[in-house]
Amino acid sequence: MMRSLFSGVSGLQNHQTRMDVVGNNISNINTTGFKRGRVSFQDMLYQQSAAAARPTEDVGGVNPKEIGLGMSIASIDTIHTQGSLQTTGVQSDLAISGTGFFILNNGDNSYYTRAGAFNTDRDGLLVNPANGMKVQGWMSRETNGVQVMDTSRQTEDLIIPIGSKDPARATTSVNFACNLDKRTPFIGEGAGQAEITAGTWGTEIKVYDSFGIDHTLRMELSRVPGETNVWNATVVVDPENANPTNAAVGLGAAAPAPGDGNTFTVNFSNLGNLAGVTDAAGNASPETGAVIMRVAFDVQDAAVGADGAVIRQEFELNLGTVGGLVNSITNYAEKSTTKAFTQDGYTMGYLENYKIDSTGTITGVYSNGTNRTLGQIALASFANQGGLEKAGDNTYVVSNNSGNANVGVTNTQGRGKIIPGTLEMSNVDMAEQFVDMIVTQRGFQANTRTIQTADQLLQELLQLKR
């Protein structure tokens, strides 16, 4: 008789636990990155009143007689299914599409979360503004003037230094690619196209010295009289400047000095492709590969060197490759153009903004028009993510059954990708939770009826002596 009472009590207690989980799910219906819980039941111990008997020659086998002693909770699982993604338009809001967790640091402790509502604090640290935990990843390092991202290192705090300076960079390379119209008349033959003055085609671009001061680089090209595929080129820096810049051009390994000359000839093949160049000293470019001239000029309106000498700036002028068509100078019977004319220098700038892409790479946008990789956000995955322990604040911690965190970049080893400007919503399904609530309520009511009926039987038994 008492067994049914205790069975009913176990049913009440465990259905109440299930109701607690359902209530927690519903309360977090709008919690960013929340993963719903699920309760599973199992039967408990059994009292055996008769054991099983094997068959004999006379009678068959007999099954055991067992009376159940109630039920218990088998597990309370965290269901890590993907939640819906909500677009916010906030550049620091991040969601994970697929498997993985953001890594947060609080002192010596690491926490893991799917809630990516991040922002920067006053020191530029990328943090969870709700609790101040710092987002982990890798900061880029500058090696030999090149930004390098080493994701094999230990993760660290991510810093986005809004307002920081990007120092000026002197121009080291100018890429010149255009077409010189083969129909251009020789000097003295009269004007042809509107752009051509006395048979000369010219173009300009700004280059920068180490102080970030811009200078005008002008190249003028004209056909050599009597030659079909040869053009003369003249390079001038700051042509409108009152003080000469002593620009010089050469093919040697060393920088040209003032007086070496600022002219060279460009040779084309009969097919209109670049065949090579010859500088003022008679040096010829290689018959294959890239055609690169060295240009040097005096830096005006800048501080002089320690010895009082004028600072001299050097850069490479890349005309393309011998026989090349793409990003090379050519000589076809088409309108003269400056299809590509780029250089790699710039003035000083300030970090104005940043953006995060699907790989978690943080790119700084500077006022001087440059973009620089600042860092990359790390993701963690687990062999058993259901084994993580919830630590509150939308975070998880490692448990004995979750396995250690496998930290790396997105889209590798099963980790998902980052969706910037969005947040992952809770994966709680309201309709499912209401149905589960009804089932739990009915289960609880049924167990109360078991207790009431057992109590009535005991009452009848106690009244037998009356």
C-alpha positions as CSV (number, residue, x, y, z in Angstrom):
1,M,0.0,0.0,0.0
2,M,2.8,2.4,1.0
3,R,4.5,1.7,-2.3
4,S,1.9,3.5,-4.3
5,L,2.1,6.5,-2.0
6,F,5.8,6.8,-2.6
7,S,5.5,6.2,-6.3
8,G,3.0,9.0,-6.5
9,V,5.3,11.3,-4.4
10,S,8.2,10.6,-6.8
11,G,5.9,11.5,-9.7
12,L,4.9,14.8,-8.1
13,Q,8.5,15.8,-7.3
14,N,9.9,15.0,-10.7
15,H,7.0,16.5,-12.7
16,Q,7.5,19.6,-10.6
17,T,11.2,19.6,-11.7
18,R,10.0,19.3,-15.3
19,M,7.6,22.2,-14.8
20,D,10.6,24.2,-13.4
21,V,12.5,23.6,-16.6
22,V,9.6,24.5,-18.8
23,G,9.1,27.7,-16.8
24,N,12.7,28.6,-17.3
25,N,12.5,28.0,-21.0
26,I,9.4,30.2,-21.3
27,S,11.0,33.0,-19.2
28,N,14.0,33.0,-21.6
29,I,11.9,33.0,-24.8
30,N,13.6,36.4,-25.8
31,T,17.0,35.8,-24.2
32,T,19.8,36.2,-26.8
33,G,21.7,33.0,-27.4
34,F,19.6,31.0,-24.9
35,K,19.4,27.2,-25.4
36,R,16.3,25.4,-24.0
37,G,16.4,22.6,-21.5
38,R,14.6,19.2,-21.8
39,V,13.7,16.8,-18.9
40,S,13.8,13.0,-19.5
41,F,12.2,10.5,-17.1
42,Q,13.1,6.9,-16.2
43,D,11.6,4.3,-14.0
44,M,13.2,3.6,-10.7
45,L,13.8,0.5,-8.6
46,Y,11.7,-2.6,-8.7
47,Q,10.7,-4.9,-5.8
48,Q,10.6,-8.5,-7.0
49,S,8.0,-10.7,-5.4
50,A,8.8,-13.7,-7.5
51,A,11.7,-14.6,-9.6
52,A,11.6,-15.9,-13.1
53,A,11.6,-19.7,-13.6
54,R,13.0,-21.6,-16.5
55,P,10.9,-24.1,-18.5
56,T,10.9,-27.8,-17.5
57,E,9.8,-31.0,-19.1
58,D,6.4,-30.6,-17.5
59,V,5.7,-26.8,-17.5
60,G,6.9,-23.8,-19.3
61,G,8.8,-20.9,-18.0
62,V,7.4,-18.3,-15.6
63,N,8.2,-14.5,-15.9
64,P,9.3,-12.6,-12.9
65,K,6.8,-10.6,-10.8
66,E,8.1,-7.1,-10.1
67,I,6.5,-4.1,-8.6
68,G,7.8,-0.6,-9.5
69,L,8.7,1.9,-6.9
70,G,8.2,5.1,-8.8
71,M,10.2,7.2,-11.3
72,S,13.2,9.5,-11.4
73,I,14.8,12.1,-13.7
74,A,17.0,10.5,-16.3
75,S,18.6,13.7,-17.5
76,I,18.1,17.4,-17.9
77,D,19.6,18.2,-21.3
78,T,20.6,21.4,-22.9
79,I,19.4,21.4,-26.6
80,H,22.0,23.2,-28.7
81,T,20.0,23.6,-31.9
82,Q,20.5,26.8,-34.0
83,G,18.4,29.8,-33.0
84,S,16.9,32.2,-35.5
85,L,19.2,35.1,-36.5
86,Q,17.9,38.7,-36.0
87,T,19.5,41.5,-37.9
88,T,20.4,44.5,-35.8
89,G,22.7,46.5,-38.0
90,V,25.1,47.0,-35.1
91,Q,28.6,46.2,-36.4
92,S,29.7,44.7,-33.0
93,D,26.7,42.4,-32.7
94,L,27.8,38.9,-33.8
95,A,26.0,35.6,-34.2
96,I,27.4,32.1,-34.9
97,S,25.9,30.1,-37.7
98,G,26.7,26.5,-36.9
99,T,28.7,25.0,-34.0
100,G,30.9,27.0,-31.7
101,F,31.0,29.5,-28.8
102,F,32.6,32.9,-28.3
103,I,35.3,32.9,-25.6
104,L,35.0,35.4,-22.7
105,N,37.7,36.0,-20.1
106,N,37.2,37.1,-16.5
107,G,40.6,37.2,-14.9
108,D,41.9,33.6,-15.0
109,N,38.5,32.1,-15.8
110,S,37.2,31.3,-19.3
111,Y,33.5,31.4,-20.2
112,Y,31.8,30.4,-23.4
113,T,28.7,32.0,-24.9
114,R,26.5,32.1,-28.0
115,A,25.2,35.6,-27.1
116,G,27.3,38.0,-29.2
117,A,25.9,41.4,-28.1
118,F,29.4,43.0,-27.8
119,N,30.8,46.5,-27.7
120,T,34.0,48.4,-26.8
121,D,34.7,49.9,-23.5
122,R,36.6,53.2,-22.8
123,D,40.0,51.4,-23.3
124,G,38.9,50.0,-26.7
125,L,38.5,46.4,-25.3
126,L,35.9,44.3,-27.1
127,V,33.7,43.2,-24.2
128,N,30.3,41.9,-23.2
129,P,28.8,45.2,-21.9
130,A,26.4,43.3,-19.6
131,N,29.2,41.9,-17.4
132,G,32.4,43.4,-18.6
133,M,33.9,40.0,-19.7
134,K,36.5,40.4,-22.4
135,V,36.1,38.8,-25.8
136,Q,39.1,36.6,-26.8
137,G,40.9,36.3,-30.0
138,W,44.2,37.2,-31.6
139,M,45.7,40.6,-32.3
140,S,47.7,41.1,-35.4
141,R,51.4,41.8,-35.2
142,E,53.5,43.9,-37.6
143,T,56.6,42.0,-39.0
144,N,58.9,43.7,-41.4
145,G,56.2,46.2,-42.2
146,V,53.5,43.6,-42.9
147,Q,50.5,42.8,-40.7
148,V,50.7,39.1,-39.7
149,M,47.9,37.2,-38.0
150,D,49.2,34.2,-36.0
151,T,46.3,32.1,-34.8
152,S,48.6,29.5,-33.3
153,R,49.3,31.6,-30.3
154,Q,47.2,31.7,-27.1
155,T,44.1,33.8,-27.3
156,E,44.2,37.3,-25.8
157,D,42.1,40.4,-25.2
158,L,40.9,42.1,-28.4
159,I,41.5,45.9,-28.6
160,I,40.0,48.2,-31.1
161,P,41.8,51.6,-30.5
162,I,39.3,54.1,-32.0
163,G,41.2,57.3,-32.7
164,S,44.7,55.7,-32.8
165,K,47.1,56.9,-35.4
166,D,48.2,55.1,-38.5
167,P,51.7,56.6,-39.3
168,A,52.4,58.0,-42.8
169,R,54.0,55.7,-45.3
170,A,56.3,56.7,-48.0
171,T,55.6,55.5,-51.5
172,T,57.7,52.5,-52.4
173,S,56.0,51.3,-55.6
174,V,54.0,53.0,-58.4
175,N,52.2,50.7,-60.9
176,F,51.8,52.2,-64.3
177,A,49.6,50.4,-66.8
178,C,48.0,52.1,-69.8
179,N,47.7,52.0,-73.6
180,L,49.6,54.4,-75.8
181,D,47.7,55.0,-79.0
182,K,49.8,53.7,-81.9
183,R,48.1,56.4,-84.1
184,T,49.6,59.2,-82.1
185,P,51.4,61.6,-84.4
186,F,55.1,62.4,-84.0
187,I,56.0,65.7,-82.3
188,G,55.6,68.4,-84.9
189,E,53.0,66.5,-87.0
190,G,50.1,68.4,-85.4
191,A,47.5,67.5,-82.8
192,G,45.5,64.3,-83.2
193,Q,43.2,63.4,-80.3
194,A,42.0,66.1,-77.9
195,E,44.2,64.7,-75.1
196,I,47.4,64.9,-77.2
197,T,49.4,68.1,-77.3
198,A,52.1,68.2,-79.9
199,G,52.2,64.4,-80.0
200,T,52.7,63.9,-76.2
201,W,50.6,61.9,-73.8
202,G,50.9,62.7,-70.1
203,T,49.5,61.5,-66.8
204,E,49.9,62.4,-63.1
205,I,49.5,60.8,-59.7
206,K,50.2,61.8,-56.1
207,V,53.1,60.1,-54.3
208,Y,54.0,60.5,-50.6
209,D,57.3,60.9,-48.8
210,S,58.1,59.6,-45.3
211,F,56.5,62.6,-43.6
212,G,53.2,62.0,-45.4
213,I,53.6,65.1,-47.7
214,D,52.1,64.5,-51.1
215,H,54.1,65.1,-54.3
216,T,52.9,65.2,-57.9
217,L,54.5,62.6,-60.1
218,R,54.1,63.4,-63.8
219,M,55.1,61.1,-66.7
220,E,55.0,62.4,-70.3
221,L,55.4,60.0,-73.2
222,S,55.9,60.9,-76.9
223,R,56.7,58.9,-80.0
224,V,60.2,58.9,-81.2
225,P,60.3,60.4,-84.7
226,G,61.0,57.8,-87.3
227,E,60.4,54.9,-85.0
228,T,57.3,52.8,-85.1
229,N,57.4,51.1,-81.7
230,V,59.6,53.4,-79.5
231,W,58.4,56.1,-77.1
232,N,60.4,58.6,-75.1
233,A,59.3,59.0,-71.4
234,T,60.1,61.8,-69.1
235,V,59.5,61.6,-65.3
236,V,59.1,64.8,-63.3
237,V,58.2,65.3,-59.6
238,D,56.4,68.4,-58.5
239,P,56.6,70.1,-61.9
240,E,54.9,73.2,-60.6
241,N,57.2,73.6,-57.6
242,A,59.5,76.7,-57.5
243,N,62.4,74.6,-56.2
244,P,63.5,71.7,-58.4
245,T,63.2,68.2,-57.0
246,N,66.1,66.7,-59.1
247,A,64.1,63.7,-60.1
248,A,66.2,60.9,-61.7
249,V,65.3,57.6,-63.3
250,G,67.5,54.5,-63.8
251,L,67.6,50.8,-64.1
252,G,70.5,50.1,-61.8
253,A,70.3,48.4,-58.4
254,A,71.2,51.6,-56.6
255,A,69.0,54.7,-56.5
256,P,69.7,57.2,-59.3
257,A,71.4,60.4,-58.2
258,P,70.7,63.9,-59.4
259,G,72.2,64.4,-62.8
260,D,71.6,60.8,-63.9
261,G,68.7,61.9,-66.1
262,N,65.0,61.7,-65.8
263,T,64.2,60.2,-69.2
264,F,64.1,56.7,-70.7
265,T,62.8,55.0,-73.8
266,V,60.0,52.4,-73.9
267,N,60.2,49.7,-76.6
268,F,57.2,47.7,-77.9
269,S,56.9,44.6,-80.0
270,N,55.1,44.6,-83.4
271,L,52.2,43.0,-81.5
272,G,51.9,46.1,-79.3
273,N,53.2,44.4,-76.1
274,L,55.9,45.8,-73.9
275,A,59.4,44.7,-75.0
276,G,61.6,46.6,-72.6
277,V,63.0,49.9,-71.6
278,T,66.4,51.7,-71.8
279,D,67.5,54.4,-69.4
280,A,69.5,57.6,-70.1
281,A,72.7,55.8,-69.2
282,G,72.0,53.1,-71.9
283,N,71.1,50.4,-69.4
284,A,68.5,47.9,-70.8
285,S,65.9,46.1,-68.9
286,P,65.8,42.2,-68.8
287,E,64.3,40.5,-71.8
288,T,61.8,38.7,-69.6
289,G,59.9,39.4,-66.4
290,A,58.9,42.7,-64.8
291,V,60.1,46.0,-66.1
292,I,60.9,48.2,-63.0
293,M,62.5,51.6,-63.0
294,R,64.0,53.3,-59.9
295,V,62.9,56.9,-59.3
296,A,64.5,59.2,-56.8
297,F,63.8,62.9,-56.0
298,D,64.6,65.5,-53.4
299,V,62.0,66.0,-50.6
300,Q,61.0,69.7,-50.6
301,D,59.3,71.5,-47.7
302,A,60.5,68.9,-45.2
303,A,63.1,68.9,-42.5
304,V,66.6,68.2,-43.8
305,G,68.8,65.5,-42.6
306,A,71.1,65.7,-39.5
307,D,74.0,66.8,-41.7
308,G,72.0,69.5,-43.3
309,A,71.6,67.6,-46.6
310,V,68.3,67.4,-48.4
311,I,66.4,64.2,-47.8
312,R,66.1,62.0,-51.0
313,Q,63.1,59.8,-51.6
314,E,63.2,56.6,-53.7
315,F,60.5,54.4,-55.2
316,E,59.9,51.8,-57.9
317,L,58.1,52.5,-61.1
318,N,56.5,49.3,-62.4
319,L,55.7,49.4,-66.1
320,G,54.4,45.8,-66.2
321,T,56.0,42.6,-67.6
322,V,57.6,42.0,-71.0
323,G,55.0,40.7,-73.3
324,G,52.3,41.3,-70.8
325,L,48.8,42.6,-71.4
326,V,47.2,42.9,-68.0
327,N,48.6,45.7,-65.8
328,S,51.3,46.5,-68.3
329,I,51.9,49.4,-70.7
330,T,50.8,48.6,-74.3
331,N,50.9,50.2,-77.7
332,Y,47.7,49.5,-79.6
333,A,45.7,51.6,-82.1
334,E,43.2,52.6,-79.4
335,K,42.7,55.7,-77.4
336,S,45.5,56.5,-75.0
337,T,44.4,55.7,-71.4
338,T,45.6,55.4,-67.8
339,K,43.7,52.3,-67.0
340,A,45.7,51.6,-63.8
341,F,48.0,54.0,-62.0
342,T,48.3,53.1,-58.3
343,Q,50.8,53.7,-55.5
344,D,51.2,52.4,-52.0
345,G,52.0,55.5,-50.0
346,Y,49.6,57.5,-47.8
347,T,49.5,60.3,-45.2
348,M,48.9,59.8,-41.5
349,G,45.4,58.8,-40.5
350,Y,43.2,58.0,-37.5
351,L,41.2,54.9,-36.8
352,E,37.6,56.1,-37.5
353,N,35.7,52.8,-37.7
354,Y,36.0,49.1,-37.8
355,K,34.2,46.1,-39.4
356,I,34.0,42.4,-38.7
357,D,33.6,39.8,-41.4
358,S,32.4,36.2,-41.4
359,T,35.8,34.9,-40.4
360,G,35.9,37.1,-37.3
361,T,38.6,39.3,-38.8
362,I,38.5,42.8,-37.4
363,T,39.5,45.4,-40.0
364,G,40.2,49.0,-39.0
365,V,39.1,51.8,-41.3
366,Y,41.4,54.9,-41.2
367,S,40.8,58.5,-42.2
368,N,43.6,58.3,-44.8
369,G,41.7,55.6,-46.7
370,T,43.7,52.6,-45.5
371,N,42.4,49.4,-44.0
372,R,44.4,47.5,-41.5
373,T,43.8,44.1,-39.9
374,L,43.5,44.6,-36.2
375,G,42.7,41.1,-34.9
376,Q,40.5,38.0,-35.3
377,I,37.8,36.6,-33.0
378,A,38.3,33.0,-31.7
379,L,35.7,30.3,-31.5
380,A,35.6,27.3,-29.2
381,S,34.0,23.9,-29.9
382,F,33.6,20.9,-27.6
383,A,33.4,17.1,-28.1
384,N,30.2,17.2,-26.0
385,Q,28.7,20.6,-25.9
386,G,25.7,19.2,-24.1
387,G,28.1,18.5,-21.2
388,L,28.8,22.2,-20.6
389,E,27.6,23.7,-17.3
390,K,25.5,26.8,-17.3
391,A,27.1,29.6,-15.4
392,G,24.5,32.4,-15.7
393,D,24.9,35.6,-17.8
394,N,24.3,33.5,-20.9
395,T,27.6,31.7,-20.3
396,Y,28.9,28.1,-20.0
397,V,31.9,26.6,-18.3
398,V,33.8,23.4,-19.0
399,S,32.7,20.3,-17.0
400,N,34.1,16.9,-16.5
401,N,32.0,15.5,-19.4
402,S,32.2,18.4,-21.9
403,G,35.8,17.9,-23.0
404,N,38.3,20.6,-23.3
405,A,37.8,23.6,-25.5
406,N,39.0,23.3,-29.0
407,V,40.0,26.9,-29.9
408,G,40.5,28.1,-33.4
409,V,39.2,30.2,-36.3
410,T,35.8,29.9,-38.0
411,N,34.9,27.3,-40.6
412,T,37.6,24.8,-39.4
413,Q,37.3,21.6,-37.4
414,G,33.5,21.8,-37.4
415,R,33.2,25.3,-36.1
416,G,30.6,27.6,-37.7
417,K,31.0,31.0,-39.2
418,I,30.3,34.4,-37.7
419,I,27.4,36.6,-39.0
420,P,28.2,40.2,-38.2
421,G,25.4,42.7,-37.5
422,T,23.0,40.0,-36.2
423,L,22.2,38.2,-32.9
424,E,21.1,34.6,-32.4
425,M,17.7,34.4,-30.7
426,S,16.6,31.8,-28.2
427,N,15.8,28.4,-29.6
428,V,12.7,28.0,-27.4
429,D,9.5,27.1,-29.3
430,M,6.6,28.6,-27.5
431,A,4.0,26.2,-28.9
432,E,6.2,23.2,-27.9
433,Q,6.6,24.6,-24.4
434,F,2.9,25.1,-23.9
435,V,2.2,21.5,-25.0
436,D,4.9,20.3,-22.7
437,M,3.4,22.3,-19.9
438,I,0.0,20.7,-20.5
439,V,1.5,17.2,-20.5
440,T,3.5,18.0,-17.3
441,Q,0.4,19.4,-15.6
442,R,-1.7,16.3,-16.5
443,G,1.1,14.0,-15.3
444,F,1.3,15.9,-12.0
445,Q,-2.5,15.7,-11.6
446,A,-2.5,11.9,-12.3
447,N,0.1,11.4,-9.6
448,T,-2.0,13.3,-7.1
449,R,-4.9,11.0,-7.9
450,T,-2.6,8.0,-7.1
451,I,-1.8,9.5,-3.7
452,Q,-5.5,10.2,-3.0
453,T,-6.6,6.7,-3.9
454,A,-3.9,5.1,-1.9
455,D,-4.9,7.3,1.1
456,Q,-8.5,6.2,0.7
457,L,-7.5,2.5,0.7
458,L,-5.5,3.1,3.9
459,Q,-8.5,4.8,5.4
460,E,-10.7,1.9,4.6
461,L,-8.1,-0.4,6.2
462,L,-7.9,1.6,9.4
463,Q,-11.8,1.4,9.7
464,L,-11.9,-2.4,9.6
465,K,-11.9,-2.7,13.4
466,R,-14.9,-0.4,13.9
